[in-house]
Amino acid sequence: MHKFISSFLAGFMFLLSATVSTVVNAHDFQVGELLVKHPYAMPSPTGSKNGAAFLKQIKNSGKLADQLVSVRTQIANKAEIHEMKMDGDVMKMRAISGIDIPPGAEVSVAKGNANGYHLMLLGLKKPLKDGDKFSMWLTFKRAGEVKVEVWVQSPADAEKTEKSQEHKH
């Protein structure tokens, strides 16, 4: 009986530690050699049919380059990968076919990068509200597809979360 209790407790402690580590990193998603960190979206403005989603970063720990080639979600009619660039004092945005992720690199798809990327959500089926979450599928050229959970956060909440790395969802 003592052996059974010891085995049971050891198994329980293993499961508990695995659960705790999953909760700490619950907002990171792995596919192949790629780690997708902190998918999030901003609440959509009242009456807007479009929104944007972001990824704190995509980290490629492999020895081969990869590329984010498509994105899809059920909360919008269409999702596109967009690039933003400053042209003088004007921010220009356009759909692109993919985002390169070099081997050993970290690529940001985060809000606030003047020359950066975002995932455009066109034809929202309902407004994005602070505290909501939705699924999104990211497809990579080499690593394949991964389903991520995107949390809708006001800009101040997203900044706090990124700085503290604590998720209070």
N, C-alpha and C positions, 0 to 999 in steps of 0.2 A: 504494500500500500504506500509506503514511504517513497519507493521508486516511482510509482504512478504520480504522486503529488509533485515530486521534484521534476519529472518530465513535463507534467502539465504546466507548472509554474515557469519552467524554462521556455516552453512553447509560447505561453502567454506573454512573457517578457519580450520575446523576439517579435511577436506580432505587434505589441504595443510600441516598441522602438521603431519598427517599420512604419507604423501608422503615423507616429509623431514626425518622422523624417518626411513622409509624404505630405503631411499637412504643412510643414515648414516650406516645402518646395511645391505646393499645390498649384502654383501659378506658372510653373515651368513645364514644358512638354518636350519629350525626346523623340526624334525620328532618325534612325541611323546614327550618323556622327554629328547630327545637328541638335542643338538645344535652343528651343524657342522660349524666350524669357518674357514673362508678364504681358500677355495680350490684353489690351484695354481699348475702350472707346469713350469719347466724350458724349455727354447728353446732347441730343439734337435740339437745335433751336425750334421754338414753337412754329408750327406750320411748315417746317422744312421736310422735304422728301428725300434728302440726302444726308449722309453722315460719314464719319471716318473712323477707322480702327487703326491701332498702332501696336507695335511690338517693341518692348524696351530694347531687345536685341535678338539677333540670331547668331549663335556661336557655332562655328565649324571646328570641331576638334579633330577632324580627319586630315588625311594627307592629300585628298582630292578636292577640287573646287566643286561647288554645287550652285544651284540657282533656284530661287523662288519663281515659279513659272505661272502659277494661277492661285486664285483664292475664290472660295464660294461660301455662301451662307444662306439660310432660309429666311432671314429677317429682311432681306432686300431682293429686289428683282434681279440685280446684277451687282457683282463686286469686281473691282479692278485694282491693279497695282499702279500707283501713281508716283510720279517724280515731281518734286517742287524745285524750282531754281529761281534765283533772283536775277532779273534782267534790268539792271540799273536800280530804280526804286520800285519796280513792279515784280510781284511774285507771279510766276507762271507755273501752271500745273498741267501735266499731260499724262495720259495712260502710257505705260511701257509694257514690254513683253516679259520682263523679268528683272530680278535683282540678283546680281552676282554675289556669291559668298565664297571668297577665296579660302584655301586651306589654312587653318590656324587663325582665322580672322573672326572678328565680331562686327556685325553690321547692324546699325541702329535703324529702326523704322519707327522712331519715337517722335512725339509731338514736339515742336519747337526747334527743329533743325531747319535752318533757312534753306539749305541745299540738301534735301533729304527725300524721304519716301513716306507714304502712308497707303492704307488700303481703303479705297473709296467705296462707299456703300450707296448705290444708286437705286432710287425707288423704294425707300423704306416702307415696310408693310405696317409698321407702327412706330411711334416715336421712341427714341432711345432715352430712357429715364435713369437717373442716378440710382445705383443699387441693383439694376437689372443685370442679367447675364444672358449670353447667347453663344451658340456653337458656330465655329468657323472652321473650314477645312482648307489647309494650306498644302499645295502640291509643289514638291521639289523635283528637279530634273533627275537627280541620282537617288536621293533618299526616299522618294515616294510621298505619300499623303499622310498627314497627321491632323487629327481633330483637336482643336484647342477650345477652351472656354474663355470667352471675352467678357470682362467685367466693365460695366458702364460706370465711369467715375467722373466727377467734376474735376476740373484741372487741379485745384488745390489738393483734393484727395489723391489724385494720381501722383503728384509730386511727393506728398508725404509717404505714400506707399513705396515709391521707388527709393526714397532716401532711407527709410527704416527697414525695408525688405520684410515688413510684417504685413500680412494680409488679413484684414478684418472684414471679410465678406461673409 
